Amino acid sequence: MATINVPPMEEESQLQALPTTESSARRFWRRFSRHRLAIVGLAILLFLIFVSIFAPLLTPYSPTTANLTQVLLPPSPAHPLGTDELGQDVLARLMYGGRVSFLVGFSSMIISTTIGVVYGALSGYLGGVWDRLMMRFVDLVMSFPTIFLLLVVLNLTGSNASVGLMILYLGLFGWTGLARIVRSQVLSLKSQEYVEAARAQGSRTLRIVFKHVLPGAMAPVWVSAAFGVAGAMLSEASLDFLGFGLSPDIPSWGNMLDSAENYIVTHPIMILAPGLIITIAVVSINFIGDALRDALDPRSTTGMQRIG
């Protein structure tokens, strides 16, 4: 009697036909990791932050104690990058300077991002006269170069700024671009059905904005925040180099550039070291920002549509 081939079980075929699901976080990392330069930049950035945080354990030298018997020494095993005009170890000042530069960059970014998100969200959701007035104020602030406004404010103080004031100034003058981005996102989201449903249920304006509208507009915020860190670090270094930034006794990469201005020819390592570190840190952050833009792009059909 001939044998009959039994077809595969229906349940197994259905299980094989089911599409594999992928979490939002894993999908995000898959798209982000496609950018090899961003992965390298992330590794470099984490290394620089690690060295800055644990600087007291990595170097025996103080970044602020002068030693006039060891002024302008060339690189040696004791001082791998030599010493500056006050006998301070250049490598130690680079390590400790990262603390100040990263603190200014990330802290001012938090301030500017908070202001920009809240201001742009309220402007876009309220609309009408309020939106026009709020956006005209943004246009007025953006008509002046940020570095010019910072120079005016710092000049009015009559002295170099502390780290706290520098963070505050950079945060207060760096939110306008993000506010316009968030406003445009909110304008396109506030007419969605789920927002209309929340409004029909009598939810308050702030609750609707922050619970229902903003979560869908956060993708460009993360990208802008990444670039904001790099911009704040560059602004702080530029102000230090111009002599209007942090007090000279505060170890930062910008102050190292300022103090090395007179030794470009005789001791170029003094200006090359902080300049190269600033460039590496900023370029790494920009690579990360570019990867975030692609990974969070809501218009991509193969990428994620929303995070969170």
CORRA-V649127 format. One record per residue. N is the residue number from 1. RES is the residue in three letters. PSI is psi in radians with two decimals (* if undefined). NEAR is the number of other C-alpha atoms within 8 Angstrom. Layout:
# CORRA-V649127
N:RES:PSI:NEAR ; N:RES:PSI:NEAR
This chain:
# CORRA-V649127
1:MET:2.31:2 ; 2:ALA:2.46:3 ; 3:THR:2.59:4 ; 4:ILE:2.20:4 ; 5:ASN:2.15:4 ; 6:VAL:2.20:4 ; 7:PRO:2.76:4 ; 8:PRO:2.65:6 ; 9:MET:2.48:6 ; 10:GLU:-0.63:6 ; 11:GLU:-0.70:6 ; 12:GLU:-0.70:8 ; 13:SER:-0.62:9 ; 14:GLN:-0.68:8 ; 15:LEU:-0.67:7 ; 16:GLN:-0.49:7 ; 17:ALA:-0.28:6 ; 18:LEU:2.35:6 ; 19:PRO:2.50:5 ; 20:THR:2.30:4 ; 21:THR:2.64:4 ; 22:GLU:2.26:6 ; 23:SER:2.79:6 ; 24:SER:-0.71:10 ; 25:ALA:-0.74:7 ; 26:ARG:-0.65:8 ; 27:ARG:-0.70:11 ; 28:PHE:-0.83:12 ; 29:TRP:-0.62:9 ; 30:ARG:-0.76:8 ; 31:ARG:-0.67:11 ; 32:PHE:-0.72:12 ; 33:SER:-0.20:9 ; 34:ARG:-0.42:6 ; 35:HIS:1.70:9 ; 36:ARG:-0.66:7 ; 37:LEU:-0.58:7 ; 38:ALA:-0.67:14 ; 39:ILE:-0.77:10 ; 40:VAL:-0.76:9 ; 41:GLY:-0.70:13 ; 42:LEU:-0.73:11 ; 43:ALA:-0.75:8 ; 44:ILE:-0.75:10 ; 45:LEU:-0.78:11 ; 46:LEU:-0.65:8 ; 47:PHE:-0.78:8 ; 48:LEU:-0.70:10 ; 49:ILE:-0.71:11 ; 50:PHE:-0.82:8 ; 51:VAL:-0.68:10 ; 52:SER:-0.75:12 ; 53:ILE:-0.74:8 ; 54:PHE:0.45:8 ; 55:ALA:-0.72:11 ; 56:PRO:-0.44:6 ; 57:LEU:-0.26:6 ; 58:LEU:-0.28:7 ; 59:THR:2.45:7 ; 60:PRO:-0.08:6 ; 61:TYR:2.62:7 ; 62:SER:2.49:9 ; 63:PRO:-0.14:10 ; 64:THR:-0.18:9 ; 65:THR:2.13:6 ; 66:ALA:2.59:7 ; 67:ASN:1.59:9 ; 68:LEU:-0.10:7 ; 69:THR:-0.13:5 ; 70:GLN:0.87:10 ; 71:VAL:2.34:12 ; 72:LEU:0.81:11 ; 73:LEU:2.53:9 ; 74:PRO:2.92:9 ; 75:PRO:2.42:9 ; 76:SER:2.95:8 ; 77:PRO:-0.61:5 ; 78:ALA:-0.61:4 ; 79:HIS:1.57:12 ; 80:PRO:-0.53:8 ; 81:LEU:0.24:12 ; 82:GLY:-2.93:14 ; 83:THR:2.85:16 ; 84:ASP:-2.90:13 ; 85:GLU:-0.25:7 ; 86:LEU:0.13:11 ; 87:GLY:0.25:14 ; 88:GLN:2.46:18 ; 89:ASP:2.17:14 ; 90:VAL:-0.72:12 ; 91:LEU:-0.69:10 ; 92:ALA:-0.70:13 ; 93:ARG:-0.56:15 ; 94:LEU:-0.77:13 ; 95:MET:-0.89:11 ; 96:TYR:-0.56:14 ; 97:GLY:-0.52:12 ; 98:GLY:-0.57:13 ; 99:ARG:-0.86:12 ; 100:VAL:-0.81:11 ; 101:SER:-0.78:12 ; 102:PHE:-0.65:10 ; 103:LEU:-0.79:8 ; 104:VAL:-0.76:14 ; 105:GLY:-0.88:15 ; 106:PHE:-0.68:9 ; 107:SER:-0.77:10 ; 108:SER:-0.56:15 ; 109:MET:-0.71:14 ; 110:ILE:-0.75:10 ; 111:ILE:-0.88:11 ; 112:SER:-0.65:14 ; 113:THR:-0.73:12 ; 114:THR:-0.83:8 ; 115:ILE:-0.80:11 ; 116:GLY:-0.71:15 ; 117:VAL:-0.85:12 ; 118:VAL:-0.81:9 ; 119:TYR:-0.84:9 ; 120:GLY:-0.66:15 ; 121:ALA:-0.78:14 ; 122:LEU:-0.71:10 ; 123:SER:-0.81:13 ; 124:GLY:-0.64:13 ; 125:TYR:-0.69:11 ; 126:LEU:-0.73:8 ; 127:GLY:-2.96:9 ; 128:GLY:-2.42:6 ; 129:VAL:-0.72:6 ; 130:TRP:-0.74:9 ; 131:ASP:-0.76:11 ; 132:ARG:-0.76:9 ; 133:LEU:-0.77:8 ; 134:MET:-0.66:9 ; 135:MET:-0.53:10 ; 136:ARG:-0.60:8 ; 137:PHE:-0.71:8 ; 138:VAL:-0.75:9 ; 139:ASP:-0.68:8 ; 140:LEU:-0.79:8 ; 141:VAL:-0.70:8 ; 142:MET:-0.26:9 ; 143:SER:-0.29:6 ; 144:PHE:2.36:8 ; 145:PRO:2.40:7 ; 146:THR:-0.73:9 ; 147:ILE:-0.58:7 ; 148:PHE:-0.79:8 ; 149:LEU:-0.70:10 ; 150:LEU:-0.72:11 ; 151:LEU:-0.71:10 ; 152:VAL:-0.82:8 ; 153:VAL:-0.79:8 ; 154:LEU:-0.59:13 ; 155:ASN:-0.61:9 ; 156:LEU:-0.48:6 ; 157:THR:-0.41:8 ; 158:GLY:0.01:6 ; 159:SER:3.00:7 ; 160:ASN:2.61:11 ; 161:ALA:2.69:13 ; 162:SER:3.01:8 ; 163:VAL:-0.73:9 ; 164:GLY:-0.77:7 ; 165:LEU:-0.66:8 ; 166:MET:-0.75:13 ; 167:ILE:-0.78:12 ; 168:LEU:-0.81:10 ; 169:TYR:-0.82:10 ; 170:LEU:-0.64:13 ; 171:GLY:-0.68:14 ; 172:LEU:-0.39:10 ; 173:PHE:0.20:11 ; 174:GLY:0.35:11 ; 175:TRP:-0.19:12 ; 176:THR:-0.74:11 ; 177:GLY:-0.72:8 ; 178:LEU:-0.62:13 ; 179:ALA:-0.70:15 ; 180:ARG:-0.67:11 ; 181:ILE:-0.82:10 ; 182:VAL:-0.69:16 ; 183:ARG:-0.81:14 ; 184:SER:-0.63:9 ; 185:GLN:-0.75:9 ; 186:VAL:-0.66:15 ; 187:LEU:-0.60:10 ; 188:SER:-0.28:8 ; 189:LEU:-0.41:11 ; 190:LYS:-0.24:10 ; 191:SER:0.10:8 ; 192:GLN:2.75:8 ; 193:GLU:-0.70:6 ; 194:TYR:-0.51:7 ; 195:VAL:-0.74:13 ; 196:GLU:-0.65:10 ; 197:ALA:-0.73:8 ; 198:ALA:-0.66:11 ; 199:ARG:-0.66:10 ; 200:ALA:-0.50:7 ; 201:GLN:-0.03:6 ; 202:GLY:0.31:6 ; 203:SER:2.58:9 ; 204:ARG:2.78:7 ; 205:THR:-0.85:6 ; 206:LEU:-0.66:6 ; 207:ARG:-0.73:9 ; 208:ILE:-0.76:13 ; 209:VAL:-0.88:12 ; 210:PHE:-0.38:9 ; 211:LYS:-0.61:8 ; 212:HIS:-0.57:12 ; 213:VAL:-0.89:13 ; 214:LEU:-0.71:11 ; 215:PRO:-0.54:9 ; 216:GLY:-0.10:9 ; 217:ALA:0.25:12 ; 218:MET:-0.31:8 ; 219:ALA:-0.92:13 ; 220:PRO:-0.34:11 ; 221:VAL:-0.76:12 ; 222:TRP:-0.69:9 ; 223:VAL:-0.81:12 ; 224:SER:-0.61:10 ; 225:ALA:-0.70:11 ; 226:ALA:-0.84:12 ; 227:PHE:-0.49:11 ; 228:GLY:-0.62:11 ; 229:VAL:-0.83:13 ; 230:ALA:-0.74:13 ; 231:GLY:-0.70:9 ; 232:ALA:-0.69:13 ; 233:MET:-0.70:13 ; 234:LEU:-0.71:10 ; 235:SER:-0.75:10 ; 236:GLU:-0.75:13 ; 237:ALA:-0.68:13 ; 238:SER:-0.77:10 ; 239:LEU:-0.69:13 ; 240:ASP:-0.76:14 ; 241:PHE:-0.59:12 ; 242:LEU:-0.12:8 ; 243:GLY:0.18:8 ; 244:PHE:0.16:13 ; 245:GLY:-2.29:15 ; 246:LEU:2.78:13 ; 247:SER:2.45:8 ; 248:PRO:-0.41:6 ; 249:ASP:-0.11:5 ; 250:ILE:2.10:8 ; 251:PRO:1.97:14 ; 252:SER:2.81:14 ; 253:TRP:-0.62:14 ; 254:GLY:-0.73:13 ; 255:ASN:-0.57:14 ; 256:MET:-0.67:13 ; 257:LEU:-0.72:15 ; 258:ASP:-0.78:11 ; 259:SER:-0.38:7 ; 260:ALA:0.05:11 ; 261:GLU:-0.64:8 ; 262:ASN:0.02:5 ; 263:TYR:0.46:10 ; 264:ILE:-0.68:11 ; 265:VAL:-0.80:5 ; 266:THR:-0.63:5 ; 267:HIS:1.25:10 ; 268:PRO:-0.41:9 ; 269:ILE:-0.46:9 ; 270:MET:-0.54:15 ; 271:ILE:-0.47:14 ; 272:LEU:-0.66:8 ; 273:ALA:-0.98:9 ; 274:PRO:-0.61:13 ; 275:GLY:-0.72:10 ; 276:LEU:-0.69:8 ; 277:ILE:-0.76:8 ; 278:ILE:-0.78:10 ; 279:THR:-0.79:8 ; 280:ILE:-0.78:8 ; 281:ALA:-0.80:12 ; 282:VAL:-0.75:11 ; 283:VAL:-0.69:9 ; 284:SER:-0.77:14 ; 285:ILE:-0.66:15 ; 286:ASN:-0.66:11 ; 287:PHE:-0.74:11 ; 288:ILE:-0.73:13 ; 289:GLY:-0.70:12 ; 290:ASP:-0.71:10 ; 291:ALA:-0.66:11 ; 292:LEU:-0.69:11 ; 293:ARG:-0.75:11 ; 294:ASP:-0.68:9 ; 295:ALA:-0.50:12 ; 296:LEU:0.15:14 ; 297:ASP:1.94:11 ; 298:PRO:-0.19:10 ; 299:ARG:-0.17:5 ; 300:SER:2.32:8 ; 301:THR:-0.34:6 ; 302:THR:-0.18:4 ; 303:GLY:-2.98:12 ; 304:MET:2.59:14 ; 305:GLN:-0.47:9 ; 306:ARG:2.50:9 ; 307:ILE:2.39:8 ; 308:GLY:*:4
